[in-house]
Amino acid sequence: MSFDDFQKMSFRNLDCEIFYWHKKGNTDKYLILLHGAGCDHFIFEKQIDALSNYNIIAWDARGHGLSKLDKNKKFSFKDMHNDCLKLLEIHKIEKAVFIGQSMGGNLAQEIAYYNPGFIEKLVLIDCTKNTQKLSSADKFTLKISRFLFMMYPWKTLVRQSADACGNTEYTKNYVRKCFERMEKNNFIDIMMSLLLCLHEDNEYKFKNPVLLLCGEDDKSGNIKKIMISWPQNDPHCTLRMIKGAGHSSNQDNPEEVNKNILMFLNE
């Protein structure tokens, strides 16, 4: 199965045309696939066949893929959150399993935090924890990150980002092609907007089952460190480390990722 077997659809929200791909399955359960920053729905290309029994929606988030921002419009994480709620409204989805990679996992967490009624289960792939307590060093790095991004030559930033996302050439080539289709300023706006989803709340616990998937070789920020410690503070979380995989573990090792997702869905 490929995304060619899906129905390509779109809706307009907050000055952006959002494109998404929809497929009906053999159950009434919906899976919402949310990709990482700079990427598009094809990041889940190696998952959709394994998940074909379910109703699936995979989108290009605003400012990504086909979902181009209107002229002079900047990416906003808050607007993306609103887009997702609008999509659920359009399809009258009351509950769903949200599967998010990196930025998509941050968005899934925000929905669980502010709109928990929509959540049946969560699958968070290679993403940091929205409610974590940041160290002074982390806060300083975030504070100067826009300056650091601006100083990097765009081609260098694209190449290093692609290399950091995966171990396989398949993953690296995919990420590089996605980033090459973006403008540098748009990419930086996206990365900086992600900071808005970080809000310290030491007491917060998920209300539903959560599967955490992390590549053993994920070297992106503090993600691996945070994901390893996550289940120690939240009994709803189960962690599975993915062998031979980097930051985009669902692309580097789709067989192991798909096996874990299916087991989680069937529990």
Residue frames as qw, qx, qy, qz and C-alpha x, y, z in Angstrom:
[[0.000, 0.888, 0.460, 0.000, 0.00, 0.00, 0.00],
 [0.402, 0.076, -0.001, 0.912, 1.13, 3.56, -0.72],
 [0.087, 0.475, 0.335, -0.809, -0.30, 7.03, -0.21],
 [0.222, 0.080, -0.572, -0.786, -1.56, 6.79, -3.81],
 [0.298, -0.344, -0.880, -0.139, -4.25, 4.51, -2.35],
 [0.120, -0.489, -0.544, 0.672, -5.41, 7.31, -0.03],
 [0.177, 0.835, 0.451, 0.261, -7.88, 10.07, -0.83],
 [0.381, 0.038, -0.100, 0.918, -6.08, 13.39, -1.10],
 [0.156, -0.831, -0.521, -0.115, -8.11, 16.12, 0.62],
 [0.322, 0.178, -0.199, 0.908, -7.72, 19.65, 1.93],
 [0.218, -0.842, -0.493, 0.015, -9.35, 22.30, 4.10],
 [0.263, 0.589, -0.108, 0.756, -8.64, 25.95, 4.75],
 [0.583, -0.718, -0.353, 0.142, -7.94, 27.21, 8.25],
 [0.407, -0.811, 0.063, 0.416, -6.31, 30.38, 9.58],
 [0.289, 0.861, -0.284, -0.307, -5.04, 31.57, 6.20],
 [0.085, -0.461, 0.855, 0.221, -3.50, 28.25, 5.16],
 [0.848, 0.165, -0.271, -0.424, -4.68, 25.44, 2.86],
 [0.441, -0.432, 0.771, -0.156, -3.98, 22.20, 4.74],
 [0.709, 0.269, -0.546, -0.357, -3.54, 19.08, 2.61],
 [0.480, -0.328, 0.761, -0.289, -4.02, 15.61, 4.06],
 [0.460, 0.170, -0.798, -0.350, -4.46, 11.99, 3.00],
 [0.619, -0.142, 0.461, -0.620, -7.34, 9.87, 4.24],
 [0.437, 0.110, -0.851, -0.269, -8.04, 6.14, 4.07],
 [0.760, -0.298, 0.145, -0.559, -10.91, 4.15, 5.55],
 [0.072, 0.334, -0.934, 0.101, -10.05, 0.87, 7.24],
 [0.526, -0.217, -0.784, -0.248, -11.92, -2.15, 8.55],
 [0.367, -0.443, -0.666, 0.476, -12.51, -0.77, 12.05],
 [0.064, -0.923, -0.312, -0.215, -14.01, 2.39, 13.52],
 [0.594, -0.642, 0.012, 0.484, -10.64, 3.35, 15.08],
 [0.415, 0.892, -0.038, 0.175, -8.76, 6.37, 13.71],
 [0.723, -0.290, 0.055, 0.624, -5.00, 6.83, 13.59],
 [0.191, 0.981, 0.015, -0.002, -3.77, 10.42, 13.15],
 [0.824, 0.005, 0.062, 0.563, -0.20, 10.53, 11.79],
 [0.043, -0.997, 0.010, 0.056, 1.74, 13.69, 12.62],
 [0.810, 0.352, -0.107, 0.457, 5.17, 14.19, 11.02],
 [0.588, -0.487, -0.109, 0.636, 8.29, 15.96, 12.26],
 [0.036, 0.873, -0.025, -0.486, 9.57, 19.48, 11.59],
 [0.053, 0.612, -0.563, -0.553, 10.62, 20.12, 8.00],
 [0.174, -0.018, 0.954, 0.244, 9.16, 16.84, 6.76],
 [0.556, 0.042, -0.228, -0.798, 5.79, 15.75, 5.34],
 [0.857, -0.104, 0.226, -0.451, 3.33, 12.86, 5.43],
 [0.812, 0.389, -0.435, -0.034, 5.71, 10.58, 3.49],
 [0.050, -0.553, 0.735, -0.389, 7.74, 10.12, 6.67],
 [0.641, -0.089, 0.635, -0.422, 5.18, 7.42, 7.52],
 [0.620, 0.403, -0.491, -0.461, 5.44, 5.70, 4.14],
 [0.406, 0.221, -0.884, 0.069, 6.78, 2.51, 5.75],
 [0.213, 0.028, 0.752, -0.623, 4.02, 2.38, 8.39],
 [0.568, 0.162, 0.017, -0.807, 0.81, 2.62, 6.40],
 [0.626, 0.114, -0.707, -0.311, 0.82, -0.92, 5.02],
 [0.296, -0.029, -0.865, 0.405, 1.19, -2.41, 8.50],
 [0.141, 0.254, 0.530, -0.796, -1.60, -0.14, 9.80],
 [0.201, -0.050, -0.581, -0.787, -3.95, -0.61, 6.84],
 [0.240, -0.454, -0.858, -0.012, -6.79, -2.13, 8.91],
 [0.165, -0.597, -0.452, 0.641, -7.35, 1.23, 10.61],
 [0.248, 0.919, 0.261, 0.162, -8.82, 4.52, 9.42],
 [0.628, -0.238, 0.033, 0.740, -5.78, 6.71, 8.77],
 [0.211, 0.966, 0.117, 0.096, -5.28, 10.44, 8.36],
 [0.666, -0.253, 0.097, 0.695, -1.81, 11.78, 7.55],
 [0.212, 0.955, 0.198, -0.066, -1.28, 15.45, 6.82],
 [0.531, 0.318, -0.075, 0.782, 1.27, 17.94, 5.61],
 [0.300, -0.702, -0.413, 0.497, 1.27, 20.37, 8.55],
 [0.209, 0.970, 0.120, -0.018, 1.05, 24.07, 7.74],
 [0.034, -0.886, 0.440, 0.143, 4.27, 25.33, 6.21],
 [0.424, -0.329, 0.828, 0.161, 5.26, 21.79, 5.17],
 [0.403, 0.214, 0.851, 0.261, 4.90, 19.80, 1.97],
 [0.094, 0.496, 0.608, 0.613, 1.87, 20.92, -0.02],
 [0.272, -0.830, -0.477, 0.101, 0.44, 22.99, 2.84],
 [0.442, 0.304, -0.016, 0.844, 2.07, 26.25, 1.85],
 [0.176, -0.604, -0.424, 0.651, 1.75, 29.27, 4.10],
 [0.290, 0.892, 0.321, 0.133, 0.09, 32.34, 2.63],
 [0.480, 0.532, -0.107, 0.689, 2.41, 35.17, 1.66],
 [0.019, -0.561, 0.346, -0.752, 3.93, 36.96, 4.69],
 [0.811, -0.452, -0.034, -0.370, 2.39, 34.36, 7.02],
 [0.089, 0.540, -0.794, 0.263, 4.73, 32.79, 9.57],
 [0.627, -0.138, -0.766, -0.030, 4.50, 29.29, 10.98],
 [0.384, -0.468, 0.395, -0.692, 2.82, 29.08, 14.38],
 [0.160, 0.014, -0.972, 0.173, 2.69, 25.99, 16.59],
 [0.306, 0.282, 0.577, -0.703, -0.54, 27.32, 18.09],
 [0.574, 0.389, -0.211, -0.689, -2.09, 27.59, 14.62],
 [0.401, 0.226, -0.868, -0.188, -0.98, 24.02, 13.84],
 [0.077, 0.126, 0.871, -0.468, -2.69, 22.85, 17.03],
 [0.467, 0.395, 0.257, -0.748, -5.86, 24.62, 15.87],
 [0.488, 0.360, -0.597, -0.525, -5.54, 22.99, 12.43],
 [0.198, 0.068, -0.976, 0.062, -5.49, 19.54, 14.02],
 [0.245, 0.301, 0.695, -0.605, -8.61, 20.24, 16.07],
 [0.501, 0.444, -0.111, -0.735, -10.33, 21.51, 12.91],
 [0.385, 0.267, -0.823, -0.322, -9.43, 18.29, 11.11],
 [0.002, -0.130, -0.941, 0.314, -10.98, 16.22, 13.90],
 [0.368, 0.417, 0.380, -0.739, -14.10, 18.37, 13.66],
 [0.450, 0.389, -0.465, -0.655, -14.37, 17.93, 9.89],
 [0.482, 0.103, -0.848, -0.195, -14.35, 14.13, 10.18],
 [0.707, -0.468, -0.023, -0.529, -16.40, 14.09, 13.39],
 [0.686, 0.127, -0.652, 0.297, -13.65, 12.16, 15.18],
 [0.579, -0.752, -0.034, -0.313, -14.38, 11.94, 18.91],
 [0.650, -0.606, 0.446, 0.108, -11.34, 9.84, 19.86],
 [0.765, 0.585, -0.267, 0.037, -8.21, 8.75, 18.03],
 [0.826, -0.335, 0.133, 0.434, -4.78, 7.25, 18.41],
 [0.226, 0.955, -0.187, -0.055, -2.24, 9.98, 17.70],
 [0.879, -0.064, 0.162, 0.445, 1.10, 8.83, 16.28],
 [0.151, 0.985, -0.080, 0.015, 3.60, 11.68, 16.22],
 [0.829, 0.065, -0.045, 0.553, 7.27, 11.79, 15.24],
 [0.407, 0.030, -0.102, 0.907, 9.45, 14.57, 16.72],
 [0.181, -0.035, 0.035, -0.982, 7.41, 17.80, 16.21],
 [0.586, -0.235, -0.553, -0.545, 4.36, 15.61, 15.58],
 [0.578, -0.289, -0.704, 0.293, 4.91, 14.04, 19.00],
 [0.126, -0.108, -0.336, 0.927, 5.03, 17.50, 20.56],
 [0.409, -0.128, -0.259, -0.865, 1.72, 18.34, 18.90],
 [0.638, -0.270, -0.697, -0.184, 0.18, 15.06, 20.08],
 [0.413, -0.226, -0.622, 0.626, 1.28, 15.91, 23.63],
 [0.102, 0.006, 0.107, -0.989, -0.33, 19.35, 23.41],
 [0.573, -0.219, -0.469, -0.635, -3.62, 17.80, 22.35],
 [0.631, -0.272, -0.707, 0.168, -3.37, 15.36, 25.25],
 [0.285, -0.132, -0.446, 0.838, -2.61, 18.26, 27.62],
 [0.202, 0.140, 0.084, -0.966, -5.26, 20.75, 26.48],
 [0.696, 0.113, -0.215, -0.676, -7.82, 18.51, 24.73],
 [0.198, -0.288, 0.929, -0.125, -7.52, 15.11, 26.49],
 [0.696, 0.255, 0.471, -0.478, -10.99, 14.00, 25.45],
 [0.682, 0.591, -0.279, -0.328, -9.77, 13.33, 21.91],
 [0.145, 0.564, -0.812, 0.037, -7.03, 10.92, 23.01],
 [0.960, -0.120, -0.132, -0.215, -7.46, 7.15, 22.99],
 [0.852, -0.297, 0.133, 0.409, -3.75, 6.32, 22.96],
 [0.154, 0.931, -0.283, -0.170, -0.49, 8.07, 22.05],
 [0.895, 0.054, 0.131, 0.422, 2.55, 6.84, 20.15],
 [0.036, -0.970, 0.187, 0.152, 5.41, 9.31, 20.57],
 [0.898, 0.220, 0.088, 0.372, 8.40, 8.69, 18.29],
 [0.609, 0.081, -0.012, 0.789, 11.73, 10.39, 18.97],
 [0.052, -0.774, -0.179, -0.605, 10.35, 13.53, 20.59],
 [0.204, 0.175, -0.573, 0.774, 11.14, 15.53, 23.69],
 [0.239, -0.557, -0.763, 0.224, 8.80, 16.01, 26.64],
 [0.014, 0.712, 0.260, 0.652, 6.69, 19.16, 26.52],
 [0.522, -0.800, -0.114, -0.272, 6.31, 19.44, 30.30],
 [0.814, -0.051, -0.289, 0.501, 9.94, 18.83, 31.25],
 [0.334, -0.909, 0.029, 0.247, 11.97, 21.07, 33.51],
 [0.667, 0.650, -0.125, 0.342, 14.75, 22.67, 31.50],
 [0.698, -0.372, -0.108, 0.602, 18.23, 23.08, 32.89],
 [0.066, -0.858, 0.056, 0.506, 19.95, 26.47, 32.82],
 [0.277, -0.323, 0.677, 0.601, 22.17, 25.20, 30.00],
 [0.285, 0.452, 0.803, 0.264, 19.11, 24.07, 28.00],
 [0.084, 0.888, 0.379, -0.247, 17.44, 27.46, 28.48],
 [0.163, -0.718, 0.321, 0.596, 20.58, 29.29, 27.33],
 [0.311, -0.039, 0.794, 0.520, 20.90, 27.09, 24.24],
 [0.222, 0.664, 0.707, 0.100, 17.27, 27.74, 23.34],
 [0.044, -0.877, -0.152, 0.455, 17.74, 31.46, 23.88],
 [0.073, -0.660, 0.471, 0.581, 20.58, 31.70, 21.33],
 [0.608, 0.159, 0.755, 0.188, 19.27, 29.05, 18.92],
 [0.485, 0.827, 0.275, -0.076, 17.82, 31.53, 16.39],
 [0.005, 0.888, -0.398, -0.230, 21.20, 33.28, 16.17],
 [0.469, -0.335, 0.787, 0.221, 22.97, 29.94, 15.70],
 [0.621, 0.465, 0.628, 0.060, 20.54, 28.89, 12.95],
 [0.340, 0.927, 0.055, -0.147, 20.97, 32.22, 11.17],
 [0.183, -0.770, 0.552, 0.261, 24.76, 31.89, 11.22],
 [0.619, -0.054, 0.760, 0.191, 24.73, 28.47, 9.54],
 [0.240, 0.277, -0.579, -0.728, 24.89, 28.37, 5.72],
 [0.779, 0.092, 0.132, -0.606, 21.59, 26.85, 4.56],
 [0.781, 0.322, -0.515, -0.146, 23.19, 24.01, 2.57],
 [0.247, 0.319, -0.805, 0.436, 25.30, 23.05, 5.58],
 [0.458, -0.098, 0.518, -0.716, 22.27, 23.15, 7.88],
 [0.844, 0.189, -0.145, -0.481, 20.30, 20.94, 5.48],
 [0.664, 0.339, -0.664, 0.063, 23.12, 18.39, 5.18],
 [0.088, 0.257, -0.780, 0.564, 23.84, 18.22, 8.90],
 [0.608, -0.038, 0.334, -0.719, 20.15, 18.02, 9.79],
 [0.855, 0.220, -0.318, -0.345, 19.64, 15.14, 7.34],
 [0.520, 0.322, -0.746, 0.262, 22.68, 13.30, 8.69],
 [0.143, -0.220, 0.669, -0.696, 21.44, 13.80, 12.26],
 [0.705, -0.013, 0.078, -0.705, 17.96, 12.45, 11.51],
 [0.969, 0.066, 0.059, -0.230, 18.87, 8.94, 10.46],
 [0.546, -0.461, 0.656, 0.244, 21.37, 6.14, 10.08],
 [0.647, 0.289, 0.658, 0.255, 20.16, 4.88, 6.71],
 [0.162, -0.068, 0.419, 0.891, 20.62, 6.52, 3.33],
 [0.091, -0.574, -0.734, -0.352, 16.85, 6.19, 2.81],
 [0.301, -0.799, -0.430, 0.292, 16.18, 8.42, 5.83],
 [0.350, -0.484, 0.126, 0.792, 18.96, 10.90, 5.10],
 [0.148, 0.148, 0.595, 0.776, 17.91, 11.33, 1.45],
 [0.144, -0.695, -0.676, -0.198, 14.26, 11.80, 2.41],
 [0.328, -0.782, -0.279, 0.451, 15.00, 14.45, 5.05],
 [0.332, -0.307, 0.297, 0.841, 17.45, 16.28, 2.79],
 [0.074, 0.356, 0.656, 0.661, 14.93, 16.48, -0.07],
 [0.226, -0.788, -0.573, 0.017, 12.23, 17.75, 2.30],
 [0.368, -0.702, -0.098, 0.602, 14.47, 20.46, 3.71],
 [0.324, -0.081, 0.450, 0.828, 15.73, 21.52, 0.28],
 [0.003, 0.583, 0.650, 0.488, 12.15, 22.37, -0.67],
 [0.321, -0.836, -0.392, 0.211, 11.89, 24.80, 2.25],
 [0.241, 0.798, -0.141, 0.534, 13.17, 28.32, 2.67],
 [0.481, 0.100, -0.602, 0.629, 15.69, 28.88, 5.45],
 [0.199, -0.246, 0.277, -0.907, 13.62, 31.58, 7.20],
 [0.768, -0.220, -0.243, -0.550, 10.56, 29.31, 7.22],
 [0.779, -0.023, -0.593, 0.204, 12.61, 26.45, 8.69],
 [0.261, 0.155, -0.520, 0.799, 13.97, 28.71, 11.45],
 [0.463, -0.269, 0.053, -0.843, 10.47, 30.03, 12.22],
 [0.845, -0.176, -0.426, -0.273, 9.26, 26.44, 12.62],
 [0.663, 0.023, -0.593, 0.456, 12.12, 25.45, 14.91],
 [0.049, 0.191, -0.393, 0.898, 11.69, 28.55, 17.06],
 [0.602, -0.274, -0.141, -0.737, 7.91, 28.14, 17.27],
 [0.762, -0.131, -0.634, 0.003, 8.44, 24.65, 18.72],
 [0.254, 0.147, -0.597, 0.747, 9.79, 26.31, 21.85],
 [0.437, -0.258, 0.068, -0.859, 6.24, 27.42, 22.63],
 [0.826, -0.203, -0.426, -0.308, 5.19, 23.84, 23.31],
 [0.563, 0.039, -0.647, 0.513, 7.65, 23.60, 26.21],
 [0.388, -0.624, 0.067, -0.675, 5.85, 24.42, 29.47],
 [0.211, 0.220, -0.854, 0.422, 7.10, 23.04, 32.77],
 [0.725, -0.330, 0.009, -0.605, 4.55, 21.00, 34.71],
 [0.076, 0.386, -0.895, 0.209, 6.22, 18.50, 37.02],
 [0.486, 0.037, 0.705, -0.515, 2.91, 17.09, 38.23],
 [0.681, 0.366, -0.178, -0.609, 1.47, 16.31, 34.80],
 [0.387, -0.115, 0.910, 0.091, 0.79, 12.69, 33.93],
 [0.332, 0.025, -0.650, -0.683, -0.86, 11.30, 30.81],
 [0.636, -0.012, 0.412, -0.653, -4.41, 10.04, 31.25],
 [0.911, 0.317, -0.002, -0.264, -4.13, 7.34, 28.57],
 [0.868, -0.159, 0.334, 0.332, -1.66, 4.63, 27.51],
 [0.253, 0.902, -0.288, -0.196, 1.46, 6.01, 25.81],
 [0.923, 0.057, 0.179, 0.337, 4.05, 4.14, 23.75],
 [0.061, -0.902, 0.322, 0.281, 7.44, 5.84, 23.57],
 [0.905, 0.267, 0.168, 0.285, 9.69, 4.81, 20.68],
 [0.100, -0.927, 0.299, 0.202, 13.28, 6.06, 20.57],
 [0.796, 0.504, -0.298, 0.156, 16.13, 5.23, 18.22],
 [0.830, -0.415, -0.063, 0.366, 19.12, 3.84, 20.11],
 [0.574, 0.028, 0.141, 0.806, 21.30, 6.25, 18.14],
 [0.034, 0.892, 0.351, 0.281, 19.07, 9.34, 18.44],
 [0.539, -0.149, -0.174, 0.810, 21.48, 12.24, 18.99],
 [0.002, -0.628, -0.310, -0.714, 18.97, 15.05, 18.54],
 [0.307, -0.653, 0.154, -0.676, 19.09, 17.40, 21.53],
 [0.246, -0.313, 0.772, -0.495, 18.11, 15.80, 24.84],
 [0.760, 0.000, -0.258, -0.596, 15.48, 13.49, 23.30],
 [0.709, 0.068, -0.700, 0.060, 17.10, 10.12, 24.09],
 [0.180, 0.114, -0.675, 0.707, 17.88, 11.16, 27.68],
 [0.452, -0.053, 0.220, -0.863, 14.34, 12.45, 28.25],
 [0.783, 0.019, -0.388, -0.485, 12.61, 9.44, 26.68],
 [0.563, 0.089, -0.782, 0.254, 14.63, 6.97, 28.77],
 [0.062, -0.006, -0.640, 0.766, 13.64, 8.75, 32.00],
 [0.443, -0.180, -0.228, -0.848, 10.01, 9.41, 30.98],
 [0.702, -0.275, -0.602, -0.261, 8.45, 6.10, 32.16],
 [0.440, -0.081, -0.659, 0.605, 10.07, 6.52, 35.58],
 [0.063, 0.128, 0.319, -0.937, 7.81, 9.52, 36.21],
 [0.601, 0.156, -0.062, -0.781, 4.65, 8.45, 34.39],
 [0.496, -0.062, 0.857, -0.127, 3.11, 4.98, 34.84],
 [0.701, 0.562, 0.288, -0.333, 1.10, 5.35, 31.63],
 [0.388, 0.778, -0.436, -0.232, 4.28, 5.35, 29.52],
 [0.911, -0.096, 0.364, 0.170, 6.04, 2.33, 28.04],
 [0.101, 0.813, -0.449, -0.356, 9.42, 2.79, 26.35],
 [0.917, 0.166, 0.311, 0.188, 10.83, 0.72, 23.50],
 [0.150, -0.715, 0.455, 0.510, 14.32, 1.47, 22.20],
 [0.827, 0.537, 0.101, -0.134, 14.69, 0.86, 18.46],
 [0.724, -0.318, 0.419, 0.446, 17.87, -0.89, 17.36],
 [0.519, 0.100, 0.495, 0.690, 20.05, 0.60, 14.63],
 [0.124, 0.798, 0.485, 0.335, 17.90, 3.72, 14.41],
 [0.272, 0.081, -0.164, 0.945, 18.54, 7.44, 14.74],
 [0.190, 0.186, 0.318, -0.910, 16.14, 10.33, 15.25],
 [0.667, 0.183, -0.192, -0.696, 13.69, 9.08, 12.63],
 [0.323, -0.235, 0.910, -0.110, 13.46, 5.55, 13.99],
 [0.700, 0.382, 0.492, -0.349, 10.27, 4.73, 12.12],
 [0.624, 0.716, -0.237, -0.203, 12.20, 5.18, 8.86],
 [0.068, 0.634, -0.769, 0.048, 15.51, 3.63, 9.95],
 [0.012, 0.059, -0.991, 0.119, 13.93, 0.47, 11.39],
 [0.553, -0.092, -0.153, -0.814, 10.29, 0.33, 10.28],
 [0.650, -0.100, -0.740, -0.139, 9.92, -3.39, 10.96],
 [0.370, -0.172, -0.710, 0.574, 10.62, -3.05, 14.69],
 [0.173, 0.052, 0.191, -0.965, 8.62, 0.18, 14.97],
 [0.587, -0.080, -0.426, -0.684, 5.60, -1.31, 13.20],
 [0.580, -0.156, -0.794, 0.093, 5.71, -4.43, 15.36],
 [0.203, -0.170, -0.593, 0.760, 5.70, -2.35, 18.54],
 [0.327, 0.022, -0.030, -0.944, 2.90, -0.08, 17.33],
 [0.630, -0.120, -0.598, -0.482, 0.67, -3.00, 16.37],
 [0.486, -0.193, -0.781, 0.342, 1.25, -4.73, 19.71],
 [0.030, -0.136, -0.390, 0.910, 0.37, -1.48, 21.48],
 [0.447, -0.016, -0.245, -0.860, -2.80, -0.96, 19.45],
 [0.662, -0.132, -0.679, -0.288, -3.95, -4.51, 20.11],
 [0.236, -0.004, -0.769, 0.594, -3.44, -4.34, 23.89]]
